[in-house]
């Protein structure tokens, strides 16, 4: 059930080992040429290996070409420019792939490049102090789709949501709920400016009243209230967050990791002690802020991490003057714990507003592991939600921001997911809720889903006509240029999945699906699919439709987007 891409890749690796047994060829790639006139596949092997084998690249290319010309799937091999190698595939090898794809598209698209590497993808991690706001949607969808692609390509993926349930914001949440709870019993309370204003706070207070009666009206010590209600308030918010994640069709997380519980176990103290023993944490003072004159500045001795030795701008305090862990200190402990749990690769999906923390945390993990690539941080640029040319109004339930649920109620999960996947995460854009519902080619999710419904409609038409197709399909009858282009696009599916996984760029999958839909729409408008007078060609065309439908449905499924039969 191997794809042609994987077969050729394995043959290339095997031949390079024969030609150059002592040379590391791990950086050699097999690609799809940008210009189709150059061939079906291309490799940079000669360019990569020239220095390693001590021969000019065209001579290396000639060595490799002599091996490739013996491959049974290859029609021709050409050397271009300084030493690029282009391959053209025999038509019958491409035709054979159509049946393989249709029989098991998941196996066809799967690969083992991950080699079982344990990868943790931490994403969403919304503070449990309110509903998920719309700004979290991009990173949440990105992390979910990236995890799915990594799993398909041989990685062992662990999805984690960090519950940031320690610190001042949780004190504010508990106090906000407690005040609203007392208000429900008729007490005239004063709501401070820093309290959370949303209706969801009142909803939690009502749940507390139903659960505990008037128990907490008699308590006057807020520290006792905090101790007693922290878990209740956080659990109530996490329940709402999990509902939002389910509505967005996010695959289940493997763990919701509580920062508060981590700190209660003493793990951060233990980790800081170990780092101090290794000479990475020391007691020292920091200079005043650069570019600022602080008249009353007094140096305070703090435990500092030696991040400046590993590329950061300065050393960073892991605790503040009160003895509490700083955000950096808590992050360092948490990520060290990730590594201690056996994860070999860490990927964090953060909003662009966290960009300032990237350098300090990556340098810290470099120090701890000696590996500059131990942590990858994917930053999601901001998105503005608009409707009728105007910014979307804030949610009354949330109080001061647009919620994820509000967006889902407007456009649904399919549009939300595809619109975000259709763009690189580093690009800013306006998400137009009106356009996301339009049924035209300007709406990318409609355009791709409509291709699937067209594919399904062909088979309904075939049934209505009562056509009996040939059991032995002759794909060589598909000579139209658009048919040839579509088949070549289909055999590249595993390559695009591998590239999306290796680069950590799931938007590549959306681009592939969009191109597949475009190729099908163009073909659909160019030929007659169902011809009673030519059953052989009709049978071949329907086999190609069936194959394209399987790949399109699978690619949409990996993005968490439905593939409707009718629209």
C-alpha positions in Angstrom: 0.0 0.0 0.0 3.0 2.3 -0.2 2.7 5.6 -2.1 4.9 6.2 -5.1 6.6 9.1 -3.3 7.6 6.8 -0.4 8.8 4.0 -2.8 11.0 6.5 -4.7 12.3 8.0 -1.5 13.3 4.6 -0.1 15.0 3.7 -3.4 16.9 6.9 -3.3 18.1 6.3 0.2 19.1 2.7 -0.7 21.1 3.8 -3.8 22.9 6.6 -1.9 24.0 4.0 0.7 25.4 1.9 -2.1 27.1 4.8 -3.9 28.4 6.6 -0.8 28.2 4.2 2.2 30.1 6.5 4.6 28.2 9.7 3.8 25.3 11.2 5.8 22.5 11.8 3.3 19.9 12.8 5.8 19.5 16.2 4.3 18.7 14.8 0.9 15.1 15.5 -0.2 12.7 14.3 -2.8 10.4 17.2 -3.9 7.8 18.2 -6.4 9.3 20.7 -8.8 7.7 24.2 -8.7 7.7 24.2 -12.5 5.8 21.1 -13.8 7.8 21.2 -17.1 10.9 20.2 -15.1 9.4 16.8 -14.3 7.3 15.0 -11.7 9.9 14.7 -8.9 13.2 16.3 -8.2 16.0 15.8 -5.7 18.8 18.0 -4.3 21.0 14.9 -3.6 23.9 16.0 -5.8 24.0 19.5 -4.4 23.9 18.3 -0.8 26.5 15.5 -1.2 29.1 17.3 -3.4 31.2 18.5 -0.6 30.9 15.3 1.4 32.1 13.1 -1.5 34.6 15.5 -2.9 33.2 15.6 -6.4 31.6 18.3 -8.6 27.8 18.3 -8.2 27.1 17.3 -11.9 29.5 14.3 -11.4 27.6 13.3 -8.3 24.3 13.8 -10.2 25.6 11.5 -13.0 26.4 8.8 -10.5 22.8 9.0 -9.0 21.2 9.2 -12.4 22.8 5.9 -13.4 21.0 4.3 -10.5 17.7 6.1 -11.0 17.4 5.0 -14.6 17.1 1.4 -13.4 14.0 2.3 -11.3 11.0 0.6 -12.8 8.7 3.5 -12.2 10.9 6.1 -13.9 10.5 7.1 -17.5 13.4 9.5 -17.7 16.0 11.2 -15.5 17.6 14.6 -16.4 20.3 16.7 -14.8 19.5 20.4 -14.7 21.6 23.5 -13.9 24.5 22.9 -11.5 23.3 19.4 -10.5 19.6 19.2 -9.8 18.1 15.8 -10.8 14.6 15.7 -12.3 12.5 12.6 -12.7 9.6 11.8 -15.0 7.3 8.9 -13.9 5.9 6.3 -16.2 2.1 6.9 -16.7 1.3 3.3 -15.7 3.0 3.9 -12.3 0.8 6.9 -11.7 -2.4 5.0 -12.8 -1.6 2.2 -10.4 -1.5 4.7 -7.5 -5.2 5.7 -8.1 -6.4 2.2 -7.1 -4.0 2.2 -4.0 -5.3 5.6 -2.9 -9.0 4.6 -3.3 -8.5 1.3 -1.3 -6.9 2.9 1.8 -6.2 6.6 1.7 -5.1 6.7 5.3 -2.3 4.2 4.7 -1.4 5.9 1.5 -0.9 9.3 3.2 0.8 7.9 6.3 4.5 7.9 6.8 7.2 7.0 9.5 9.3 10.1 9.4 8.5 10.8 13.0 10.1 7.4 14.0 7.9 7.3 17.1 9.5 10.5 18.6 7.5 11.7 21.6 6.3 15.2 20.9 4.3 17.3 23.3 2.1 20.0 21.7 0.9 22.5 24.2 -1.8 24.8 22.9 -4.9 26.8 23.8 -4.0 27.0 27.5 -6.6 29.8 28.0 -6.6 31.3 31.5 -9.5 29.7 33.5 -10.9 33.1 34.4 -13.5 33.4 31.7 -14.8 31.9 28.4 -12.3 31.3 25.7 -12.0 34.5 23.7 -11.9 34.6 20.0 -8.3 35.5 20.0 -7.5 31.9 21.2 -9.2 30.3 18.2 -6.2 30.6 15.8 -3.7 28.9 18.1 -6.2 26.3 19.3 -7.0 25.2 15.7 -3.4 25.4 14.7 -2.3 23.1 17.6 -5.1 20.7 16.9 -4.4 20.3 13.2 -0.6 20.2 13.7 -1.1 17.3 16.2 -3.2 15.4 13.8 -0.6 15.8 11.0 2.2 14.8 13.3 0.4 11.6 14.3 -0.3 10.7 10.7 3.5 11.0 9.9 4.8 8.8 12.6 5.2 10.9 15.7 3.8 9.9 19.1 1.9 13.0 20.1 0.7 14.2 23.5 -1.7 17.1 23.6 -1.5 19.3 26.7 -3.5 22.2 28.0 -1.8 24.2 30.8 -4.3 25.5 33.3 -2.8 28.7 34.6 -4.6 28.4 37.9 -2.2 30.1 40.2 -1.5 33.8 40.9 -3.4 37.0 41.0 -6.0 36.3 38.3 -7.4 33.3 40.2 -7.7 35.4 43.3 -9.6 37.9 41.3 -11.9 35.2 39.8 -12.7 33.8 43.2 -13.4 37.2 44.7 -15.6 38.1 41.7 -17.7 35.0 42.2 -17.8 35.4 45.9 -19.1 38.9 45.6 -21.8 37.9 43.1 -22.7 35.0 45.3 -23.3 37.2 48.3 -25.3 39.5 46.1 -27.6 36.6 45.3 -28.5 36.5 49.0 -29.4 40.2 49.1 -26.2 41.6 50.4 -25.3 45.1 49.1 -21.8 44.5 47.8 -19.4 46.8 46.1 -17.9 45.3 42.9 -14.3 46.6 42.5 -13.0 47.8 39.1 -10.7 44.9 38.8 -13.4 42.3 39.2 -14.4 40.2 36.2 -17.5 41.8 34.7 -19.1 39.0 32.6 -22.5 37.4 33.2 -20.6 34.0 33.4 -19.4 35.1 36.9 -23.0 35.4 38.0 -23.7 31.9 36.5 -20.9 30.4 38.6 -22.2 32.2 41.6 -25.7 30.7 41.0 -24.1 27.2 40.8 -22.3 27.8 44.0 -25.5 28.9 45.7 -27.3 25.7 44.4 -24.4 23.6 45.6 -23.4 25.1 49.0 -26.4 27.2 50.0 -25.5 30.2 52.2 -22.3 28.6 53.6 -19.9 31.3 52.2 -22.0 34.3 53.2 -20.8 33.7 56.8 -17.1 33.6 56.0 -15.3 36.9 56.3 -11.7 35.8 55.7 -10.9 35.9 52.0 -8.0 33.6 52.3 -10.3 31.0 53.7 -12.7 31.7 50.8 -9.9 31.4 48.4 -8.8 28.0 49.8 -12.4 26.7 49.8 -13.6 28.0 46.4 -10.5 28.0 44.2 -11.2 24.5 42.9 -14.9 25.1 42.5 -14.4 28.3 40.4 -11.6 26.8 38.3 -13.5 23.6 37.6 -16.6 25.6 36.6 -14.6 27.7 34.1 -12.8 24.6 32.8 -16.1 23.0 32.2 -17.2 25.9 30.0 -13.8 25.9 28.2 -14.1 22.2 27.5 -17.6 22.8 26.0 -16.1 25.4 23.7 -13.3 23.1 22.6 -15.8 20.4 21.8 -17.9 22.9 19.8 -14.7 23.8 17.8 -14.2 20.0 17.2 -10.8 19.9 18.9 -9.5 16.4 19.5 -9.4 15.4 23.2 -6.4 16.7 25.2 -4.3 14.0 26.8 -3.9 16.2 29.9 -5.2 19.4 31.5 -2.1 20.3 33.5 -2.7 22.4 36.6 0.0 24.9 37.5 -1.4 25.2 41.0 -1.1 21.5 41.6 2.4 21.5 40.2 3.4 24.2 42.7 1.6 22.4 45.6 3.8 19.3 45.0 7.0 21.3 45.5 8.2 20.4 42.0 9.3 23.9 41.1 11.4 24.2 44.2 12.9 20.8 43.5 13.7 21.7 39.9 15.2 25.1 41.0 17.4 23.2 43.5 18.7 20.9 40.8 19.4 23.9 38.5 21.2 25.6 41.3 23.4 22.5 41.8 24.2 22.6 38.1 25.3 26.2 38.4 22.4 27.5 36.3 20.6 29.4 39.2 22.4 31.7 41.5 21.6 34.6 43.9 22.3 38.0 42.5 20.9 41.5 41.7 19.8 42.9 38.4 20.6 46.5 37.1 17.7 49.0 36.8 15.6 48.8 33.7 17.5 49.9 30.5 16.6 53.3 29.2 14.7 54.3 32.3 15.7 56.5 35.3 14.4 55.0 38.5 15.1 57.4 41.4 14.2 55.0 44.2 15.8 52.0 42.6 17.3 49.6 45.2 19.0 46.4 44.1 17.3 43.3 45.6 19.0 40.0 45.7 16.9 37.4 43.8 17.5 33.9 42.6 18.5 34.3 38.9 18.8 31.9 36.0 21.9 32.3 33.8 19.9 32.8 30.6 22.4 35.4 29.3 25.0 32.6 28.8 22.7 31.0 26.3 21.6 33.8 24.1 19.1 35.8 26.2 19.5 39.6 26.8 20.0 39.2 30.5 19.7 36.8 33.4 16.1 36.3 34.6 14.7 36.1 38.1 12.9 32.9 38.9 11.3 34.4 42.0 10.2 37.9 42.9 11.0 39.8 46.1 8.0 38.2 47.9 9.4 34.7 47.2 6.7 33.8 44.7 7.7 32.2 41.4 7.8 34.7 38.5 6.0 33.7 35.2 9.4 32.8 33.8 10.3 30.7 36.9 7.0 28.8 36.7 7.4 28.3 33.0 11.0 27.0 33.4 9.8 24.5 36.1 6.9 23.4 33.9 9.0 22.9 30.8 11.7 21.1 32.7 9.0 18.8 34.0 7.9 18.2 30.4 11.3 17.0 29.6 11.5 14.9 32.8 8.3 13.1 31.6 10.2 11.8 28.6 9.1 14.1 25.8 11.9 14.6 23.2 10.4 17.5 21.4 8.3 20.3 22.8 6.1 22.6 20.7 4.2 25.5 22.2 1.5 27.4 20.4 1.4 31.0 21.7 -0.3 34.2 20.8 1.9 37.0 19.4 1.5 39.0 22.6 3.8 36.4 24.3 6.6 37.0 21.8 8.7 38.7 24.4 9.0 35.5 26.4 10.2 33.4 23.5 13.9 34.2 23.8 14.2 33.8 27.5 12.4 30.4 27.6 14.1 28.9 24.6 17.5 30.0 25.9 16.6 28.4 29.3 15.7 25.1 27.7 18.9 25.2 25.7 20.8 25.5 28.9 18.9 22.7 30.6 19.1 20.3 27.7 22.1 21.4 25.6 19.8 21.2 22.6 18.9 24.4 20.8 15.9 22.7 19.3 14.4 21.3 22.4 11.6 23.9 22.3 9.8 25.3 19.3 7.4 28.2 19.9 4.8 28.9 17.2 3.5 32.5 17.4 0.0 33.3 16.2 -0.6 36.8 14.9 -3.7 38.7 15.9 -6.9 38.4 14.0 -9.7 41.0 13.8 -13.2 39.8 13.5 -15.5 41.9 11.4 -19.0 41.8 10.1 -20.6 44.1 7.6 -17.2 46.0 7.5 -17.3 46.7 11.3 -15.6 45.0 14.2 -17.7 42.4 15.9 -19.3 43.6 19.2 -18.1 42.2 22.5 -20.1 39.4 24.1 -22.5 40.4 26.8 -21.8 37.1 28.5 -18.0 37.6 28.6 -18.4 41.3 29.5 -15.4 42.8 27.7 -14.3 40.6 24.7 -15.5 38.5 21.8 -15.9 34.9 22.7 -15.0 31.8 20.7 -18.6 30.6 21.2 -19.9 33.8 19.7 -17.9 33.2 16.5 -19.0 29.6 16.4 -22.6 30.6 16.7 -22.1 32.9 13.7 -20.1 30.7 11.2 -19.8 27.2 12.7 -16.6 25.2 13.2 -16.0 24.3 9.6 -15.6 27.9 8.4 -13.7 28.9 11.5 -11.2 26.0 11.1 -10.6 26.3 7.4 -10.3 30.1 7.4 -7.6 29.9 10.0 -5.8 27.0 8.4 -5.9 28.8 5.0 -3.3 31.4 6.2 0.2 31.3 7.6 0.1 31.9 11.3 2.5 34.9 11.1 0.0 36.9 8.9 -2.5 39.3 10.3 -5.9 39.4 8.7 -9.5 40.3 9.1 -11.9 37.4 9.6 -15.0 38.5 7.8 -17.9 36.6 9.3 -20.2 37.5 6.5 -17.8 36.2 3.8 -17.3 33.0 5.7 -21.0 32.2 5.1 -21.1 33.1 1.4 -21.6 30.4 -1.1 -19.2 31.4 -3.8 -15.6 30.8 -4.9 -14.3 33.7 -2.7 -15.1 31.7 0.4 -12.3 29.1 0.6 -14.2 26.6 2.8 -17.2 26.7 0.5 -15.0 26.3 -2.5 -13.3 23.2 -1.2 -16.4 21.6 0.4 -18.3 22.2 -2.8 -15.7 20.2 -4.8 -16.5 17.3 -2.5 -20.2 17.6 -3.0 -19.7 17.8 -6.8 -17.7 14.5 -6.6 -20.5 12.9 -4.7 -23.1 14.2 -7.1 -21.4 12.5 -10.1 -22.1 9.2 -8.5 -25.7 10.1 -7.8 -26.1 11.0 -11.4 -24.5 7.8 -12.4 -27.1 5.9 -10.4 -29.9 7.9 -11.8 -28.7 7.0 -15.3 -28.4 3.3 -14.4 -24.9 3.1 -15.8 -23.0 -0.1 -15.3 -19.2 0.5 -15.2 -16.4 -1.7 -16.2 -14.8 -3.7 -13.4 -11.4 -3.6 -15.1 -10.8 0.1 -15.4 -8.3 1.3 -17.9 -6.8 4.6 -16.5 -4.7 5.1 -19.7 -7.8 6.4 -21.3 -7.5 9.6 -19.2 -5.5 11.6 -21.7 -7.0 15.1 -21.0 -4.4 17.5 -19.6 -6.5 18.3 -16.6 -6.9 14.6 -15.8 -3.2 14.1 -16.0 -2.6 17.1 -13.7 -5.1 15.9 -11.2 -3.6 12.5 -10.9 -0.1 13.9 -10.4 -1.5 16.2 -7.7 -3.1 13.2 -5.9 0.1 11.2 -5.8 1.8 14.1 -4.0 -0.5 13.9 -1.0 2.0 12.1 1.3 4.8 14.5 0.3 2.7 17.5 1.4 1.8 15.9 4.7 5.4 15.2 5.4 6.4 18.8 4.6 3.6 20.1 6.8 4.8 17.9 9.7 8.6 18.6 9.3 8.1 22.4 9.0 5.4 22.5 11.6 3.2 24.3 9.1 -0.3 22.8 8.9 -1.5 25.6 6.5 0.3 23.6 3.8 -2.5 21.0 4.1 -5.2 23.6 3.5 -3.2 24.9 0.5 -3.0 21.3 -0.9 -6.8 20.8 -0.4 -7.6 24.1 -2.1 -5.4 23.2 -5.1 -7.0 19.8 -5.3 -10.5 21.4 -5.3 -9.3 23.8 -8.0 -8.0 21.0 -10.1 -11.2 19.1 -9.8 -13.5 22.1 -10.5 -11.5 22.9 -13.6 -11.6 19.3 -14.8 -15.4 19.1 -14.0 -16.0 22.1 -16.3 -13.9 20.7 -19.1 -15.1 17.2 -19.8 -18.2 15.0 -19.9 -18.0 12.6 -17.0 -20.9 10.3 -17.8 -21.1 9.1 -21.4 -23.4 6.2 -22.1 -21.7 5.7 -25.5 -18.2 5.4 -24.0 -18.5 3.3 -20.8 -14.7 2.6 -20.7 -13.7 6.3 -20.5 -16.6 6.9 -18.1 -15.4 4.1 -15.8 -11.9 5.5 -15.8 -13.1 9.0 -15.1 -15.3 7.9 -12.2 -12.3 6.0 -10.7 -10.4 9.2 -10.7 -13.3 11.1 -9.2 -13.5 8.4 -6.5 -9.8 8.7 -5.8 -9.9 12.5 -5.6 -12.9 12.3 -3.3 -11.0 10.0 -0.9 -8.0 12.3 -0.7 -10.1 15.5 -0.4 -12.2 14.0 2.4 -9.1 12.8 4.2 -7.4 16.1 4.0 -10.5 17.9 5.3 -10.8 15.3 8.1 -7.2 16.0 9.2 -8.2 19.7 9.4 -11.3 18.8 11.4 -13.5 20.1 8.6 -16.5 18.1 7.4 -16.8 16.8 3.8 -20.6 17.1 3.0 -22.3 15.0 0.4 -24.7 17.8 -0.4 -24.8 21.6 0.1 
